[in-house]
Amino acid sequence: MLLLASVFGCQPATDSSQSQKSETRSDTQLVLNEAVLEQSNRQDGTVWKISAGNIVYSEDRQNATLNEVVGNLLQDGKIIFKIKAKTGEVRDNGNLILLKEEIVASDPRNNSAIYSSAMEWRPQENLLLIPEKLSGVRDHLKITANSGKYYTDRESLEIEGDVVATATQPALQLKSDRLVWQIASEEVESPGAVEIVRYDATQTVTDRLVSDRGLVNLAENTATLKDNIELITLEPQLQVATDSFTWNYRERIGTTNRPIQILDRQRQINLTGNAGEIDFPQKVAKLQNGVRGIDRQQGSQIYARQLNWNIATEEIEATGNIVYEQTDPKARLTGEKAVGILKNNNIVVTSDGKQQVTTTIDDRIDRN
């Protein structure tokens, strides 16, 4: 490692009354005006360069304070990282650079930028520490947090404390205690609990998801969620629960190959299956691999291998090992296919290609 200083003007910062004494001392303070510092790392082939309005060296020449700091990290002759700050300090013979006030750290490889009032740059470790509140931007994503770390070698930003990530096109907001932003691959990961809120064009909330952890792929507009997942939608008003869910938040389509429950509290309809897909624009839910549907208002339920539910009309179409049951009057039907509406207690069951069996319950019957 080599530390060089290119000097365009220099002067000893000494008091005129002690100039003779200072000149003879070895610890005379040195001020470099319009200077450039440079250091190389032979292990990874990187070079950092810092220019400053002035540089004031410590007595042992190991540390230096800087004003109007502009720095670049180069690899194979190309700039891969930039920093700018009002003031700074170089310590440990160039291995630690402290930055303060009006700081901007940017990566031209991915067009991202990070803003804060305090940062610690460790070029030899490919690390930028951000101990105070920060904000970061790239294309359609903006993040804020209480602290963070940026790894220049892998273009990764780890942030902690009151983390909020806001995306546009479509509008989306993530909240968590910790996020890892893989900037180059456009992925935002929450290793802990996360809340995701989707907005429409009028900034009205359409969907709200919570889970124990999740990964958002900004390029594909998908969120992959794991464990204790709950999705609440406002139009239509549904609640969905599962432990694994892939959510296309642009198209509002969700899929899972794990057990899933769909609850319509207003109409008291409860559907469960071992896998499924929900398409909210089409207002269709498709459940598979063993399904149960319950209408608590009517006291009816249906079992099937597969079931499609039209959320708007409440019509169901079920296939495979059908069992339909109702309580008033008590009835039970079996077959291979069922079509109808649980709310009306009106189900058509077809069995093995034979003539249809239709059961209709007339609410006008006197049950006294």
Phi, psi and omega in degrees: 000142184224133178246118181241153175229121174265123189247126176261347176187138180216154178203145173283129180274088184230159176280137184298329181288343181239021186296322181293319180293319181294323182296332183270348181272148180280347184259025179301132180288139183244132177243126177250126178261140179050056185251160178233127174257145181215140177213142182245153175237106185290337183295314181247007175071023181260156177222130173250144179229136178230129172250148183213154176299318171205153180232126179248116182275150173286171183298324181270004178063015179269334181235159179207143174257146187228151173237147180052067189271133172225123183227152178227144170248123184247147174223125184053037176082358181250141178286123179247351181200141181230146174224151177214134182206159179287317178224164179197173179213131177259126181233169174051046177055035175096359180278343179226127180236115179267132181240143181218144171069126173051051185270137172230122175244124185228152179239107182293345179291328182234006177060036177259159177216144180235136182238138177194175179258355178206133177214155173237116182259124177241084186301324182292338180258004183054042189224137172239114179267137180234095187278348183243178183305142184219163169223151180219149181221148170198122180050248187258018181234137175229137180234151171225149181196172180275334179198169181189173176222134175243126179260111186289334182285329181243009175053050184235133178244121176253126184231151184220155173082109179048051184282131174228126175241125184241123180245157175237163176057067355276170183285128184211143177227132177247139174231135181197170173276341182205135176225148172242117183255106174275094194293317183297320181270001177058047178236138177238120184245136173248111178285351179235196183302140184218146173240132179237127180239130179254141180239153174268190185295339179264012180065027174268136180294129176253322184216146177224124180240144171227147177199171180285334177197161183194163179224124179252125175259106185291329180290325183260358180058042181233150173237125177255116187246149182226134169070128176051052184270136174224127177244125177242124180246146181265335178216101358286165183276098182225159173233127183239136179228138177195180178243005175203129188205132173250120189241114171275100188283342174287313182273346184060051177235129180237143180225153175206149172251021179240165178307138185221145177234135177240125184236125172252096186294323183295318181263358177057045176252132182231119179242135175228146177207172180264359174191161180180173178218140177235125178245100185287322176300323178274351180056051181226136172241133180239117181247149188220170170062038180105106187231145174228131177237133183232132169249104185288334178294318183265349181069033180241155178208158182222141174244141180200166175284320178223150180210132172251133182238122173276109188296325183286313184266348182070008180285140177243151172226113186239147179223150174087111174052053183290134168227117179244131182227144174219161188255336186219101352287159184292130180207156179213128180232145175232154180177196182250345181210142178220139178224137177159196182232119181299322183301325181270359187051042182234103185231135174253122182244132176245135183230117172054038177075004180278180181298142181298146174246121182247131176243123179234130178255121181265115183292350182277352179297133178283116184258010180283000000 
